[in-house]
Every structure is written in C-alpha cells, then in structure tokens.
C-alpha cells in the first residue's frame, strides 16, 4: 500500500508540475501582429521560411543578409504573399555592418521586438582539407556575428518591446558531426553563448531561445561548401538532407520555431532523429562516440592537394546527386531562394 501511495503521489506531483509548466508557458505567449522582427540570414533557406510564417501573423519583418540580389528576391517573395518586408544589406561578420543594420531597423520601426540570428555557412569535408581560415569564417558567422547583433540590439531592446532573442544553432552544436568540424565547433560556441545569455538576461524580462535543428529540407545544401572528394561529399550530404526519415520539411520546422519564439521556450531541438541523438549522447557518450566513428568510416576519405579547393553544391553535382532520392530538397531549393550565386 505504501508503495502504491508513493507511486500515486509521484504521478500526481509530476502531473501537477506539468500543468503548472503549461500554464506559465501560455502566459508567456506573445502576439506577433505589429511586432518588429529582425532576421539575420533571412534572405533564403530557413530564415526566409521563418519570415513567411511571421509575416503571415502580421509581424513587421526586416531581412538582413550579405547578398542584395537575394534580399530583393526575398522581398518580392514576401510582398507577393501580402506583407512587404524591409531589407538591409549586412555582412554579419562585420561589426560596423551589424551596428548599422540595427540602427536601420530602429530608425524605420522604432524598436526591435524579436531578434533572430540565422545567418550560416556550412563547410563539408575531412579535417585534412580544412584550414584555419575555414574555422575562422565559421566562428565569425555563427558566433561573433550573433554576438555583435545581440550587443548592438540590447540597449534598444532593454527599453521596450517583446524582448525575444533567438539563436539558430544546430544539432551539430550539441554533438560534433564528422566532416563538419568548422560548422560544429562554431555552433557549439553559439549554443554556449545562447544558453548563458538566457540566464543573464532573464532578470531583465528577456526570453532567449536556442534552436538546434537536425536535417531540414531548406535547399541549403546547394549553397554549402565542399572540400576533398567534393562530388561524393555533396552526394551524401544532399541525399541525407532529402530523406523524410532523417529530415524535416522546412515549413514544419519554421512553425515549431515560431511557436518556441511565441512562448519564449529556452530550447527547441527539431527532428526525432536529433532528439534521439541528444538523448543517446547524454546517456552514453561512449556509444555516441562509437557511432560517430562508424559514420566517419563511411564518409569519403581525404584526397590529394586538389581537395583543399572549395566548391559549392552547385559545382559538385554528379550522376549520383541530384537524383530521385533528392527530389524534396531540390524542390525546396527552388522554393526557398537557394539559387546559384553569380560565381556559382
């Protein structure tokens, strides 16, 4: 009987705690209508899909990115859906650029309610072909850039607004993935920054959300950069990014992110595969290490000096990929402004 009562009390306590948690979460919810939202990396891929979702809810969206042609295409995309965004050309790696972008939004909209850091670069290939410059570029984009944007925006966001900061990290920022070392190292840095900010800014009314997606069908693999046996590297990465079992539709991912922003959730891990990987790593880091080592053995080996050259996905297509298996990601590329740059 005592054991039965203990179980009943435990279940009751857990149910009560869950109910309180849900109530508190619902009370944190915000309405995006009329809110000023700045998205770094908003001109294509996931950033653009998030912009569509927030625009549909009436947010006043500003898109910031390096490529002005991409920004104009994204502006036309959102305008055709009924909500014209503001755009500002900005290289998030350049602190002066970021400061100017923040002031541009303040001048145009008066405040920033939601700041989203989604600018990203992906470099794929063996460590033997990665240079210090590859790591520096990844850190400049994924760590220093978000830090610049947050430091520039904080004085304005502290004064008024919804006080939401969102950092799009990655499952690669929780578990190091082979052949993605510059990406993973920089995303780990962003995850640490985001989680630390959550604690430090909570007393000022901020909600900082760290988003760690697994594979998403945004079409971004075509604009990723590949080294080593670049055609084989692109083939495995693009194919994995296309499979429904391993990846998620970009719109579904964006809707989950919007809900996390709405409620000020501390963290969002997207895709079942990513959540299982995080759990496995927490329960048994040794098993995770062995699994990643096995994955690495299946990936293309390093090659000669020509493997040090960087090629985009567009430059790495072959008889293997694209294929019927990559149809979903190929369609996402066209839908989400993931077009070749002038230099392909």
C-alpha positions in Angstrom: 0.0 0.0 0.0 2.8 2.4 0.9 4.4 1.7 -2.4 1.1 2.3 -4.2 0.6 5.6 -2.4 4.2 6.7 -3.2 3.6 6.0 -6.9 0.3 7.8 -6.8 1.9 10.8 -5.1 4.7 10.8 -7.6 2.4 10.7 -10.6 0.2 13.4 -9.1 3.2 15.6 -8.4 4.5 15.2 -12.0 1.1 15.9 -13.5 0.7 19.0 -11.3 4.1 20.2 -12.3 3.4 19.7 -16.0 0.1 21.5 -15.6 1.8 24.5 -13.9 4.5 24.5 -16.6 2.0 24.6 -19.4 0.1 27.4 -17.6 3.2 29.5 -17.2 4.2 28.8 -20.8 0.8 30.0 -22.1 1.1 33.2 -20.0 4.5 34.0 -21.7 2.9 33.8 -25.2 3.1 36.9 -27.4 1.1 38.0 -30.4 3.3 38.7 -33.4 0.9 41.2 -35.1 2.7 44.5 -35.4 5.9 43.2 -33.8 9.2 44.3 -35.2 11.3 41.3 -36.1 14.8 41.4 -37.4 16.2 38.2 -39.1 19.9 38.0 -39.9 20.2 35.4 -42.7 16.6 36.0 -43.7 17.1 36.2 -47.5 16.9 32.4 -48.2 16.6 29.0 -46.7 15.2 28.6 -43.1 15.4 32.3 -42.4 13.1 33.1 -45.4 10.7 30.4 -44.3 10.5 31.8 -40.8 10.0 35.2 -42.3 7.0 33.9 -44.2 5.4 32.4 -41.1 5.9 35.6 -39.0 4.8 37.9 -41.9 1.6 35.8 -42.1 0.9 36.6 -38.5 1.3 40.3 -39.1 4.8 40.9 -38.0 6.9 43.8 -39.4 9.8 41.8 -40.7 13.3 43.1 -41.6 15.6 40.8 -43.6 19.4 41.2 -43.3 21.9 39.4 -45.5 25.1 39.9 -47.5 23.7 39.4 -51.0 21.4 42.3 -52.1 20.1 40.4 -55.1 19.0 37.6 -52.7 17.4 40.2 -50.5 15.4 41.7 -53.3 14.1 38.3 -54.4 13.1 37.5 -50.8 11.4 40.9 -50.6 9.4 40.1 -53.8 8.5 36.7 -52.4 7.0 38.1 -49.2 5.4 41.0 -51.0 3.6 38.6 -53.3 2.2 36.9 -50.1 0.8 40.2 -48.9 3.5 41.5 -46.5 6.4 43.5 -47.9 9.4 43.3 -45.6 12.2 45.8 -45.1 15.6 44.7 -46.3 19.1 45.8 -45.3 22.4 44.5 -46.8 24.6 43.4 -44.0 27.6 41.1 -43.5 27.1 39.7 -40.0 30.9 39.1 -39.7 31.4 42.9 -39.9 30.6 44.6 -36.6 30.2 48.0 -38.3 27.7 46.5 -40.7 25.7 44.9 -37.9 25.6 48.1 -35.9 24.3 49.9 -39.0 21.7 47.3 -39.6 20.4 47.6 -36.0 20.2 51.4 -36.3 18.4 51.0 -39.6 15.6 48.9 -38.0 15.3 51.3 -35.1 15.0 54.3 -37.4 12.4 52.5 -39.6 10.3 50.7 -36.9 11.3 52.4 -33.6 12.1 49.2 -31.8 13.2 45.5 -32.2 10.8 43.0 -30.5 12.3 39.8 -31.8 16.0 39.3 -32.9 16.7 36.1 -34.9 20.2 35.1 -35.7 20.1 32.6 -38.6 23.0 33.6 -40.8 25.1 30.5 -41.6 27.8 28.8 -43.6 28.4 25.1 -44.0 31.8 23.6 -44.9 31.8 19.9 -45.5 34.8 17.7 -45.8 37.6 15.9 -43.9 39.7 17.7 -41.3 42.7 17.1 -43.6 41.4 19.6 -46.1 40.1 22.2 -43.6 42.2 25.3 -43.0 42.3 27.7 -40.1 40.5 30.2 -42.3 37.6 27.8 -42.6 37.3 27.7 -38.8 37.7 31.5 -38.6 34.9 32.1 -41.1 32.5 29.7 -39.4 33.2 31.3 -36.0 32.8 34.8 -37.5 29.4 33.8 -38.9 28.0 31.6 -36.2 29.5 33.1 -33.0 30.9 36.6 -33.5 28.1 37.7 -35.8 25.3 36.8 -33.3 27.3 38.3 -30.5 27.7 41.6 -32.5 23.9 41.7 -33.2 22.9 41.0 -29.6 25.3 43.6 -28.2 24.1 46.2 -30.7 20.4 45.4 -30.2 20.4 45.0 -26.3 20.4 48.8 -25.4 17.3 49.3 -27.6 15.5 46.1 -26.7 16.0 46.7 -23.0 13.9 49.9 -23.3 10.8 48.3 -24.6 9.4 45.6 -26.8 8.8 41.8 -26.5 12.4 41.1 -25.6 12.8 37.8 -27.6 16.3 36.7 -28.8 16.5 33.6 -31.0 19.8 31.9 -31.9 19.6 29.2 -34.6 22.3 26.7 -33.6 22.2 23.1 -34.7 22.3 19.5 -33.6 25.9 20.0 -34.7 26.2 22.4 -31.8 25.3 19.6 -29.3 27.0 16.6 -30.9 30.1 17.0 -33.1 29.5 15.6 -36.5 32.4 14.2 -38.7 33.2 16.1 -41.8 31.5 19.2 -40.4 34.2 20.3 -37.8 34.3 24.1 -38.5 30.5 24.1 -38.5 30.2 22.1 -35.3 32.8 23.9 -33.4 31.2 27.3 -34.2 27.7 26.0 -33.4 28.9 24.7 -30.1 30.2 28.3 -29.4 26.8 29.7 -30.3 24.9 27.2 -28.2 27.1 28.2 -25.2 26.6 31.9 -25.8 22.8 31.5 -26.2 22.4 29.4 -23.1 24.5 31.8 -21.0 22.5 34.8 -22.2 19.3 33.1 -21.3 20.4 33.0 -17.7 21.9 36.5 -17.6 19.1 38.3 -19.4 16.1 36.6 -17.7 16.0 39.2 -14.9 15.5 41.9 -17.5 12.5 40.2 -18.9 14.2 38.6 -21.9 13.5 35.2 -23.3 16.4 33.7 -25.2 15.6 30.6 -27.3 18.3 28.3 -28.6 17.1 26.3 -31.6 19.0 23.1 -32.5 17.6 21.6 -35.7 18.6 18.4 -37.3 18.5 18.0 -41.0 15.9 20.2 -42.7 14.8 20.4 -46.3 15.5 24.0 -46.9 17.5 23.5 -50.2 20.6 25.0 -48.5 22.9 22.1 -49.4 23.4 23.6 -52.9 24.9 26.7 -51.3 27.0 24.7 -48.8 30.8 24.4 -49.5 32.6 21.2 -50.1 36.2 20.0 -49.9 38.0 16.8 -50.5 36.1 14.5 -52.8 33.6 17.2 -53.2 31.1 15.4 -55.5 30.9 12.5 -53.1 30.6 14.8 -50.1 27.8 16.7 -51.8 26.1 13.4 -52.8 25.8 12.0 -49.2 25.0 15.3 -47.6 22.4 16.3 -50.1 20.8 12.9 -50.1 20.6 12.7 -46.3 19.1 16.2 -46.2 16.4 15.0 -48.6 15.1 11.9 -46.9 11.9 12.2 -44.9 13.0 9.7 -42.3 16.1 11.8 -41.5 15.0 15.3 -42.4 12.0 17.6 -41.8 10.1 19.9 -44.2 11.3 23.5 -43.7 7.8 24.8 -43.2 7.2 22.3 -40.3 10.5 23.3 -38.8 9.7 27.0 -39.1 6.3 26.6 -37.4 7.9 24.9 -34.5 10.4 27.7 -34.2 7.7 30.3 -34.3 5.8 28.5 -31.5 9.0 28.4 -29.4 9.6 32.1 -30.0 5.9 32.9 -29.2 6.2 31.2 -25.8 9.8 32.1 -25.0 10.9 28.5 -24.7 14.6 28.1 -23.6 15.4 25.4 -26.2 14.0 23.6 -29.2 15.6 20.5 -30.7 14.0 19.7 -34.1 13.5 16.2 -35.6 13.1 13.0 -33.8 16.5 11.8 -35.0 18.1 14.8 -33.4 16.3 14.4 -30.1 17.3 10.7 -30.0 20.9 11.6 -30.7 21.0 14.2 -27.9 19.5 11.7 -25.5 21.9 9.0 -26.5 24.8 11.3 -26.0 23.6 12.3 -22.6 23.0 8.7 -21.5 26.1 7.2 -23.1 28.8 9.5 -24.6 30.9 6.4 -25.4 28.1 4.9 -27.6 27.7 8.2 -29.4 31.5 8.4 -30.0 31.5 4.9 -31.4 28.5 5.7 -33.6 30.1 8.9 -35.0 33.4 7.0 -35.6 31.4 4.4 -37.6 29.7 7.1 -39.6 33.1 8.7 -40.3 34.4 5.4 -41.8 31.5 5.5 -44.3 32.3 9.0 -45.5 34.6 9.9 -48.4 38.3 9.8 -47.5 40.7 12.7 -47.9 42.3 13.1 -51.2 45.2 14.9 -52.9 46.0 18.6 -52.6 43.2 19.5 -55.1 40.8 18.5 -52.3 41.8 21.8 -50.5 39.8 23.7 -53.0 36.3 24.8 -52.0 33.3 24.1 -54.3 29.7 24.9 -53.8 27.0 22.3 -54.0 26.1 23.7 -57.4 29.7 22.9 -58.5 29.5 19.4 -57.1 26.5 17.8 -58.8 27.2 14.4 -60.4 25.5 11.3 -61.7 24.8 10.4 -58.1 23.1 13.6 -56.9 20.8 15.1 -57.6 18.6 12.1 -58.2 15.1 10.8 -57.5 16.1 10.5 -53.8 16.8 14.2 -53.6 13.6 15.5 -55.2 12.2 17.0 -52.0 15.4 19.0 -51.3 15.7 20.0 -54.9 12.1 21.4 -54.8 13.0 23.2 -51.5 15.9 24.9 -53.2 13.7 26.5 -55.8 11.0 27.4 -53.3 13.4 29.0 -50.7 15.6 31.2 -52.9 18.6 28.9 -52.7 19.8 29.8 -56.2 23.3 29.8 -57.6 25.4 33.0 -56.8 27.0 34.8 -59.7 30.1 32.7 -59.2 28.0 29.5 -58.7 
